[in-house]
């Protein structure tokens, strides 16, 4: 009975090791920045700049709520995309 249990324990350890390797490979593929990440961040920066400009124009023509909200959303978008680009470049250097 002992050898029978040892066979199952060994089989379970092998399966566990395979699952850990697969999950590490998947995690690395998901967290490693790709060209799409950088492209998306650059596109987001462009959209954020457009929102900031639209917000400034909105404030200038007297649409206060629209202008301020567009300006704030654009600033947040730019900040988020800059942080993503920095993280992607830092990860590529490693």
LINKA-V276923 format. One record per residue. N is the residue number from 0. SS is DSSP state (hx for helix, st for strand, lp for the rest). PHI is phi in radians with two decimals (NA if undefined). Layout:
((N,SS,PHI) (N,SS,PHI))
This chain:
((0,lp,NA) (1,hx,-1.12) (2,hx,-1.16) (3,hx,-1.09) (4,hx,-1.18) (5,hx,-1.13) (6,hx,-1.10) (7,hx,-1.18) (8,hx,-1.13) (9,hx,-1.11) (10,hx,-1.10) (11,hx,-1.13) (12,hx,-1.14) (13,hx,-1.13) (14,hx,-1.10) (15,hx,-1.13) (16,hx,-1.11) (17,hx,-1.10) (18,hx,-1.14) (19,hx,-1.13) (20,hx,-1.08) (21,hx,-1.12) (22,hx,-1.22) (23,hx,-1.17) (24,hx,-1.13) (25,hx,-1.14) (26,hx,-1.11) (27,hx,-1.15) (28,hx,-1.15) (29,hx,-1.36) (30,hx,-1.67) (31,lp,-1.28) (32,lp,-1.21) (33,lp,-1.96) (34,hx,-1.13) (35,hx,-1.14) (36,hx,-1.09) (37,hx,-1.15) (38,hx,-1.10) (39,hx,-1.09) (40,hx,-1.19) (41,hx,-1.15) (42,hx,-1.12) (43,hx,-1.10) (44,hx,-1.10) (45,hx,-1.13) (46,hx,-1.12) (47,hx,-1.09) (48,hx,-1.13) (49,hx,-1.11) (50,hx,-1.15) (51,hx,-1.11) (52,hx,-1.10) (53,hx,-1.10) (54,hx,-1.16) (55,hx,-1.14) (56,hx,-1.12) (57,hx,-1.07) (58,hx,-1.17) (59,hx,-1.20) (60,lp,-1.62) (61,lp,1.75) (62,lp,-1.65) (63,hx,-1.04) (64,hx,-1.19) (65,hx,-1.08) (66,hx,-1.11) (67,hx,-1.18) (68,hx,-1.15) (69,hx,-1.14) (70,hx,-1.10) (71,hx,-1.14) (72,hx,-1.09) (73,hx,-1.10) (74,hx,-1.13) (75,hx,-1.14) (76,hx,-1.08) (77,hx,-1.11) (78,hx,-1.05) (79,hx,-1.11) (80,hx,-1.25) (81,hx,-1.13) (82,hx,-1.09) (83,hx,-1.14) (84,hx,-1.12) (85,hx,-1.09) (86,hx,-1.12) (87,hx,-1.16) (88,hx,-1.17) (89,hx,-1.14) (90,hx,-1.24) (91,hx,-1.21) (92,hx,-1.22) (93,lp,-1.29))
